[in-house]
Amino acid sequence: RRCVQETGVHGGNLKIKQNQKQMNSRLEIVKNHLTRNDVVALNLNQKSDDDVVICCAVRTALAKSKKGGFKDTPIEILSQNVFKAIVDRTKIDPKHIDDIVMGNVLAPGAGATAVRMGMFLAGIPDTVPSVTVDRLCSSGLEAVSIIATKIKSGLINIGIGGGVEAMSLYDMNNMVDVNNLSEDVFENENARNCLLSMGQTSENVAAKFGVSREKQDQLAASSQAKAARAQEQGLYNEEIVPVKTIIKEGEDKTTEVVISKDEGIRKETTVESLAKLKPAFKKDGTTTAGNASQVSDGAAAVLLARRSVAKQLGLPIIGRFVTHAVVGVPPEVMGIGPAYAIPKALANAGLKDSDISIYEINEAFASQACYCVEKLGINMSKVNPKGGAIALGHPLGCTGARQIATLLPELKRTNGRFGVVSMCIGTGMGAAAIIERE
């Protein structure tokens, strides 16, 4: 009031603008004093229209490779089912989807053509673009992260990220033809170590960091027990999309089946029964078929959107994509990746271990899972409460998105807020993402 009296209306307005400018300048100085983590942490306590939210996350059951329910099911059918479930559950008009990114490792061209066929089979129009990505075991999470990043940067408003793998139809052992490599590869230690089998890297982790066979078998038995209990209690029902498909029996006969339950869970598994298994990759090794992830077929998809657009379209909001981190580690011990990716993701979000309710850490091998959990000092009660890949399976390109579909219902059931999804990555990397339940 005094400003207006002393300088007149226009002068008062000028004074007010000057004061506002000074205040904004002070706020900018304070903001610059805050670390990047402080700013992120402050933002986590409020909802913004620009938040990247999760509207739906679904998966197929995971079937045993070569002999399970999906042994004759191609990528386009697996993809079709998760895409259609996303549309049916959220009631989204597919024309609003700005992009689709799916992870795949084994199919030629990362399954790009088959995934596009799958979206058409699901009724998604040809105006919606699609692409596939291959970051090996984190391909599904990478796909979700790409969609989240595009939304955050303003390039799109809505997208589907996910992953699919038909390991029955494509051989993991044929990923690299050494005859086509240059001699330079074999003269560079890191490049050469990218050719190590994943089983060999598991043995390296166990030997280098002293992870005993007993510890590995204990983790494996626990994973099976948790998964069996979750299946019996129906805790997977919300995330799994039943898939009607066919199984070929001989040249002329096919049987129609509906696959709705994970096939790799072995309730009868004990530490004692696991101890009887022979090492799979090294004569005196500790990695066996029982304490390593299962080879599986499956698909998963996550619908993400800008919060303002999700609200405008009346889409359900079940979570928020907080952050994603990827790190590199030595190829010969690639399994240690989560031990370095998880701290980076937590730092990006300004969070601590005590803020995390659930860790979904991919059990590529019990050796590396044990090491990562112990290295980070994580309470095992927080890790894979519904079992992990040793019990469920690890369809390479699908896993990261599958973990999100598994995480969110459990956060809801247990009233948790933040969850971490993480995995090691062949050739020496690790990835982690933080998801918040809403």
C-alpha positions as CSV (number, residue, x, y, z in Angstrom):
1,R,0.0,0.0,0.0
2,R,2.8,2.3,0.9
3,C,4.4,1.7,-2.5
4,V,1.2,2.8,-4.3
5,Q,0.9,6.0,-2.0
6,E,4.5,7.1,-2.5
7,T,5.0,6.3,-6.2
8,G,1.5,6.1,-7.7
9,V,0.0,3.0,-9.2
10,H,2.5,2.5,-12.0
11,G,5.4,3.2,-9.7
12,G,4.0,0.8,-7.2
13,N,3.7,-1.9,-9.8
14,L,7.3,-1.3,-10.8
15,K,8.5,-1.6,-7.2
16,I,6.6,-4.8,-6.8
17,K,8.1,-6.2,-10.0
18,Q,11.6,-5.2,-8.7
19,N,10.9,-6.9,-5.4
20,Q,9.7,-10.0,-7.2
21,K,12.8,-10.0,-9.3
22,Q,15.0,-9.8,-6.2
23,M,13.1,-12.7,-4.6
24,N,13.4,-14.9,-7.8
25,S,17.1,-14.1,-7.8
26,R,17.5,-15.2,-4.2
27,L,15.5,-18.4,-4.8
28,E,17.8,-19.2,-7.7
29,I,20.9,-18.7,-5.5
30,V,19.3,-21.1,-2.9
31,K,18.5,-23.6,-5.6
32,N,22.1,-23.5,-6.8
33,H,23.3,-24.2,-3.3
34,L,21.2,-27.4,-3.3
35,T,22.7,-30.5,-4.8
36,R,20.9,-32.2,-7.7
37,N,19.8,-34.9,-5.2
38,D,18.2,-32.3,-2.9
39,V,16.2,-30.9,-5.7
40,V,15.0,-34.4,-6.8
41,A,14.2,-35.4,-3.2
42,L,12.1,-32.2,-2.8
43,N,10.2,-33.0,-5.9
44,L,9.4,-36.5,-4.7
45,N,7.2,-35.1,-2.0
46,Q,4.9,-33.3,-4.4
47,K,3.0,-34.3,-7.5
48,S,3.6,-32.5,-10.8
49,D,1.6,-32.4,-14.0
50,D,4.9,-33.2,-15.7
51,D,5.5,-36.4,-13.7
52,V,6.0,-39.6,-15.7
53,V,3.3,-41.9,-14.3
54,I,2.6,-45.6,-14.8
55,C,-0.9,-46.4,-15.8
56,C,-0.7,-50.2,-16.2
57,A,2.0,-52.9,-16.0
58,V,1.2,-56.4,-17.2
59,R,3.0,-59.6,-18.2
60,T,2.4,-63.1,-19.5
61,A,3.2,-66.1,-17.4
62,L,6.8,-67.3,-17.9
63,A,7.0,-70.6,-19.6
64,K,9.8,-73.1,-19.8
65,S,11.9,-72.8,-22.9
66,K,11.7,-75.6,-25.5
67,K,9.3,-77.7,-23.5
68,G,6.8,-75.3,-21.9
69,G,3.5,-73.7,-22.9
70,F,5.0,-71.1,-25.2
71,K,7.5,-73.3,-27.0
72,D,5.6,-72.8,-30.3
73,T,4.4,-69.2,-29.6
74,P,6.1,-66.5,-31.7
75,I,7.0,-63.0,-30.6
76,E,4.1,-61.3,-32.3
77,I,1.6,-63.4,-30.3
78,L,3.3,-62.8,-27.0
79,S,3.5,-59.1,-27.8
80,Q,-0.1,-59.0,-29.0
81,N,-1.4,-60.3,-25.7
82,V,0.3,-57.7,-23.4
83,F,-0.5,-54.8,-25.8
84,K,-4.2,-55.8,-25.8
85,A,-4.2,-56.2,-22.0
86,I,-2.8,-52.7,-21.7
87,V,-5.6,-51.3,-23.9
88,D,-8.4,-53.4,-22.3
89,R,-7.4,-52.6,-18.7
90,T,-6.9,-48.9,-19.1
91,K,-9.6,-48.3,-21.8
92,I,-7.1,-46.0,-23.6
93,D,-7.9,-45.2,-27.2
94,P,-4.9,-46.6,-28.9
95,K,-4.6,-43.6,-31.2
96,H,-3.3,-41.6,-28.2
97,I,-0.2,-43.8,-27.9
98,D,2.7,-41.8,-29.2
99,D,5.3,-44.5,-29.3
100,I,6.1,-48.1,-28.5
101,V,9.5,-49.4,-27.4
102,M,10.1,-53.1,-26.7
103,G,13.2,-54.9,-25.6
104,N,14.4,-58.1,-27.3
105,V,17.7,-59.9,-27.4
106,L,17.6,-63.1,-29.5
107,A,15.4,-62.5,-32.5
108,P,16.9,-61.1,-35.7
109,G,16.7,-57.3,-35.7
110,A,15.7,-57.4,-32.0
111,G,12.3,-58.6,-33.1
112,A,11.3,-55.2,-34.6
113,T,9.1,-56.6,-37.3
114,A,7.4,-59.2,-35.1
115,V,6.7,-56.5,-32.4
116,R,5.1,-54.3,-35.0
117,M,3.0,-57.2,-36.2
118,G,2.0,-57.8,-32.6
119,M,0.7,-54.2,-32.1
120,F,-1.4,-54.5,-35.2
121,L,-2.8,-57.8,-34.0
122,A,-3.7,-56.1,-30.8
123,G,-5.7,-53.4,-32.7
124,I,-3.2,-50.6,-32.4
125,P,-3.4,-48.4,-35.5
126,D,-0.6,-47.9,-38.0
127,T,-0.3,-44.3,-37.0
128,V,1.5,-45.5,-33.8
129,P,5.3,-46.0,-34.3
130,S,7.3,-48.8,-32.8
131,V,10.9,-49.7,-32.3
132,T,12.9,-52.4,-30.4
133,V,16.0,-52.1,-28.4
134,D,18.7,-54.6,-27.2
135,R,20.6,-53.9,-24.0
136,L,20.8,-57.6,-23.3
137,C,19.3,-58.5,-19.9
138,S,18.1,-55.0,-19.2
139,S,16.4,-54.5,-22.6
140,G,12.9,-54.5,-21.1
141,L,13.8,-51.9,-18.5
142,E,15.7,-49.9,-21.1
143,A,12.6,-49.8,-23.2
144,V,10.5,-48.5,-20.3
145,S,13.2,-45.9,-19.5
146,I,13.3,-44.7,-23.1
147,I,9.6,-44.0,-23.0
148,A,9.9,-42.3,-19.6
149,T,12.7,-40.1,-20.9
150,K,10.7,-39.1,-24.0
151,I,7.8,-38.1,-21.9
152,K,9.9,-36.2,-19.5
153,S,11.7,-34.3,-22.3
154,G,8.4,-33.3,-23.9
155,L,8.8,-35.4,-27.0
156,I,5.7,-37.5,-26.4
157,N,2.8,-37.7,-23.9
158,I,2.0,-41.4,-23.8
159,G,3.9,-44.6,-24.6
160,I,4.3,-48.3,-24.1
161,G,7.7,-49.7,-22.9
162,G,8.2,-53.4,-22.4
163,G,10.0,-56.5,-23.6
164,V,9.5,-59.9,-25.2
165,E,11.6,-63.0,-25.6
166,A,10.9,-66.4,-27.3
167,M,13.9,-68.3,-26.1
168,S,12.3,-71.5,-27.4
169,L,12.6,-70.2,-31.0
170,Y,15.9,-68.5,-30.9
171,D,19.2,-70.0,-29.6
172,M,21.1,-67.9,-27.1
173,N,24.3,-69.8,-28.0
174,N,24.2,-68.3,-31.5
175,M,24.3,-64.7,-30.5
176,V,27.9,-64.2,-31.6
177,D,29.8,-65.9,-34.4
178,V,33.4,-65.7,-33.4
179,N,34.5,-66.4,-37.0
180,N,33.2,-63.0,-37.9
181,L,35.2,-61.1,-35.3
182,S,38.4,-59.2,-35.8
183,E,41.7,-60.5,-34.4
184,D,41.8,-57.2,-32.4
185,V,39.1,-58.6,-30.1
186,F,41.3,-61.4,-28.9
187,E,44.2,-59.1,-28.1
188,N,42.1,-56.8,-25.9
189,E,41.2,-58.3,-22.5
190,N,37.9,-56.5,-22.0
191,A,36.8,-57.1,-25.5
192,R,37.8,-60.8,-25.3
193,N,36.0,-61.2,-22.0
194,C,32.7,-60.1,-23.6
195,L,32.8,-63.6,-25.2
196,L,32.8,-65.4,-21.8
197,S,29.6,-67.5,-21.2
198,M,27.4,-66.0,-18.5
199,G,28.0,-69.2,-16.5
200,Q,31.7,-68.5,-16.5
201,T,31.1,-65.0,-15.2
202,S,29.0,-66.4,-12.4
203,E,31.9,-68.7,-11.4
204,N,34.2,-65.7,-11.6
205,V,32.0,-63.7,-9.2
206,A,31.8,-66.7,-6.8
207,A,35.6,-67.2,-6.8
208,K,36.6,-63.5,-6.6
209,F,34.2,-62.5,-3.9
210,G,34.0,-65.8,-1.9
211,V,30.4,-66.6,-2.5
212,S,30.0,-70.2,-1.3
213,R,28.0,-72.9,-2.9
214,E,25.9,-73.2,0.3
215,K,25.0,-69.5,0.2
216,Q,24.0,-69.8,-3.5
217,D,21.8,-72.8,-2.8
218,Q,20.2,-71.1,0.2
219,L,19.2,-68.1,-2.0
220,A,17.9,-70.4,-4.7
221,A,15.8,-72.5,-2.3
222,S,14.4,-69.3,-0.8
223,S,13.5,-67.9,-4.2
224,Q,11.6,-71.1,-5.0
225,A,9.8,-71.1,-1.7
226,K,8.8,-67.5,-2.0
227,A,7.5,-68.0,-5.5
228,A,5.6,-71.1,-4.6
229,R,3.9,-69.3,-1.7
230,A,3.1,-66.3,-3.9
231,Q,1.6,-68.6,-6.6
232,E,-0.5,-70.5,-4.0
233,Q,-1.8,-67.2,-2.5
234,G,-2.7,-65.8,-6.0
235,L,-0.2,-62.9,-5.7
236,Y,0.7,-63.1,-9.4
237,N,-2.9,-63.0,-10.6
238,E,-3.1,-59.3,-11.0
239,E,0.0,-58.9,-13.1
240,I,-0.4,-62.0,-15.4
241,V,-2.4,-61.9,-18.6
242,P,-3.7,-65.4,-19.6
243,V,-2.6,-66.3,-23.1
244,K,-4.5,-68.6,-25.4
245,T,-2.0,-70.3,-27.7
246,I,-1.2,-73.6,-29.4
247,I,1.3,-76.4,-28.7
248,K,2.5,-78.5,-31.6
249,E,2.5,-82.2,-31.0
250,G,4.2,-83.9,-34.0
251,E,3.9,-82.6,-37.5
252,D,0.1,-82.5,-37.8
253,K,-1.4,-82.2,-34.4
254,T,-1.8,-79.0,-32.3
255,T,-3.5,-78.5,-29.0
256,E,-5.0,-75.2,-27.9
257,V,-4.0,-74.2,-24.3
258,V,-4.3,-71.2,-22.0
259,I,-1.1,-70.3,-20.2
260,S,-1.8,-68.4,-17.0
261,K,0.7,-69.7,-14.5
262,D,4.5,-69.5,-14.2
263,E,5.9,-72.9,-15.1
264,G,9.4,-72.8,-13.5
265,I,8.3,-72.8,-9.8
266,R,9.4,-75.9,-7.9
267,K,7.8,-76.0,-4.5
268,E,9.7,-79.1,-3.5
269,T,13.1,-77.5,-3.8
270,T,15.4,-77.6,-0.7
271,V,19.0,-76.7,0.0
272,E,19.6,-80.4,0.4
273,S,18.2,-81.3,-3.0
274,L,20.1,-78.4,-4.7
275,A,23.3,-79.6,-3.1
276,K,23.1,-82.8,-5.1
277,L,23.3,-81.0,-8.5
278,K,26.6,-81.0,-10.4
279,P,28.3,-77.8,-11.4
280,A,27.2,-76.7,-14.9
281,F,30.1,-74.6,-16.1
282,K,33.2,-75.6,-14.3
283,K,34.3,-79.0,-12.9
284,D,34.9,-77.8,-9.4
285,G,32.5,-74.8,-9.7
286,T,29.5,-73.7,-7.7
287,T,27.0,-72.6,-10.3
288,T,24.3,-75.3,-11.1
289,A,21.1,-75.6,-13.0
290,G,19.3,-75.1,-9.6
291,N,21.0,-71.9,-8.5
292,A,20.9,-70.1,-11.9
293,S,18.0,-68.4,-13.7
294,Q,15.8,-70.5,-15.9
295,V,15.6,-70.1,-19.7
296,S,12.1,-68.9,-20.4
297,D,9.6,-67.4,-22.8
298,G,7.4,-64.4,-22.0
299,A,6.4,-60.8,-22.5
300,A,5.6,-57.7,-20.4
301,A,4.5,-54.2,-21.1
302,V,4.1,-50.9,-19.2
303,L,1.9,-48.0,-20.2
304,L,3.5,-44.6,-19.2
305,A,2.1,-41.1,-19.5
306,R,2.6,-37.5,-18.5
307,R,0.5,-37.0,-15.4
308,S,-1.5,-34.1,-16.9
309,V,-2.4,-36.2,-19.9
310,A,-3.3,-39.2,-17.9
311,K,-5.7,-37.2,-15.8
312,Q,-7.2,-35.5,-18.9
313,L,-7.9,-38.9,-20.5
314,G,-9.1,-40.5,-17.3
315,L,-6.3,-43.1,-17.3
316,P,-5.6,-45.0,-14.0
317,I,-2.4,-43.9,-12.2
318,I,-0.7,-46.7,-10.2
319,G,2.8,-45.4,-10.0
320,R,5.5,-42.9,-10.9
321,F,8.7,-43.6,-12.8
322,V,11.3,-41.8,-10.7
323,T,14.7,-42.5,-12.2
324,H,16.9,-44.9,-14.1
325,A,20.7,-45.6,-14.0
326,V,23.0,-47.7,-16.0
327,V,26.7,-48.4,-15.2
328,G,29.6,-50.3,-16.7
329,V,31.6,-53.0,-14.8
330,P,34.3,-55.5,-15.9
331,P,32.8,-58.0,-18.4
332,E,34.3,-61.0,-16.6
333,V,32.3,-60.3,-13.5
334,M,29.2,-58.7,-15.2
335,G,27.0,-60.0,-12.4
336,I,28.1,-57.3,-9.9
337,G,26.3,-54.7,-12.0
338,P,23.4,-54.1,-9.6
339,A,25.8,-53.4,-6.7
340,Y,26.9,-50.2,-8.7
341,A,23.7,-49.3,-10.5
342,I,21.5,-49.3,-7.5
343,P,23.5,-46.7,-5.5
344,K,23.6,-44.5,-8.6
345,A,19.9,-44.7,-9.0
346,L,19.3,-44.0,-5.3
347,A,21.7,-41.0,-5.5
348,N,19.9,-39.7,-8.6
349,A,16.6,-39.7,-6.6
350,G,18.0,-38.5,-3.4
351,L,16.9,-41.6,-1.6
352,K,18.5,-44.1,0.8
353,D,18.2,-47.8,1.3
354,S,15.8,-47.1,4.2
355,D,13.4,-45.4,1.8
356,I,13.0,-48.6,-0.3
357,S,10.3,-51.1,0.5
358,I,11.1,-53.7,-2.1
359,Y,14.1,-54.6,-4.3
360,E,13.4,-56.6,-7.4
361,I,16.9,-57.8,-8.2
362,N,17.1,-60.2,-11.1
363,E,18.6,-63.5,-10.1
364,A,20.6,-64.2,-13.2
365,F,22.8,-66.4,-10.9
366,A,22.6,-66.9,-7.1
367,S,26.4,-66.0,-7.0
368,Q,25.9,-62.5,-8.2
369,A,22.6,-61.9,-6.4
370,C,24.2,-62.9,-3.1
371,Y,27.2,-60.7,-3.7
372,C,25.1,-57.6,-4.7
373,V,22.7,-57.9,-1.7
374,E,25.6,-58.4,0.7
375,K,27.7,-55.6,-0.9
376,L,24.8,-53.1,-0.5
377,G,23.8,-54.3,3.0
378,I,20.2,-54.9,1.9
379,N,17.9,-56.8,4.2
380,M,17.0,-60.0,2.4
381,S,13.4,-59.6,3.5
382,K,13.1,-56.7,1.0
383,V,14.5,-58.7,-1.9
384,N,12.3,-60.5,-4.4
385,P,9.5,-61.1,-1.9
386,K,7.5,-63.1,-4.5
387,G,10.6,-65.0,-5.7
388,G,13.0,-64.2,-8.5
389,A,14.4,-65.4,-11.8
390,I,15.8,-68.7,-10.3
391,A,12.1,-69.7,-9.7
392,L,10.3,-67.7,-12.3
393,G,12.7,-67.6,-15.2
394,H,14.6,-65.0,-17.1
395,P,13.3,-64.3,-20.7
396,L,16.1,-61.9,-21.5
397,G,14.5,-58.9,-23.2
398,C,11.3,-59.2,-21.1
399,T,12.7,-59.3,-17.6
400,G,13.1,-55.6,-16.8
401,A,9.4,-54.9,-17.7
402,R,8.3,-58.1,-16.0
403,Q,9.9,-56.9,-12.7
404,I,7.9,-53.7,-12.8
405,A,4.7,-55.7,-13.3
406,T,5.7,-57.9,-10.3
407,L,6.8,-55.0,-8.1
408,L,3.7,-52.7,-8.3
409,P,1.0,-55.1,-7.0
410,E,3.3,-56.1,-4.1
411,L,4.0,-52.4,-3.2
412,K,0.2,-51.9,-3.2
413,R,-0.4,-55.1,-1.1
414,T,2.2,-54.2,1.5
415,N,1.5,-50.4,1.5
416,G,5.1,-49.7,0.4
417,R,6.1,-46.5,-1.4
418,F,9.3,-47.0,-3.3
419,G,10.7,-50.0,-5.1
420,V,13.9,-50.8,-7.0
421,V,14.2,-52.8,-10.2
422,S,17.7,-53.9,-11.1
423,M,19.7,-56.5,-13.0
424,C,23.2,-57.4,-14.2
425,I,23.9,-57.2,-17.9
426,G,26.0,-59.4,-20.1
427,T,29.3,-57.9,-21.4
428,G,29.7,-55.9,-18.1
429,M,26.9,-53.5,-17.1
430,G,24.2,-53.0,-14.5
431,A,20.9,-51.2,-14.6
432,A,18.5,-50.0,-11.9
433,A,15.3,-48.0,-11.8
434,I,13.2,-46.5,-9.0
435,I,9.4,-46.8,-9.1
436,E,7.0,-45.1,-6.7
437,R,3.6,-46.5,-6.0
438,E,0.6,-44.2,-6.0
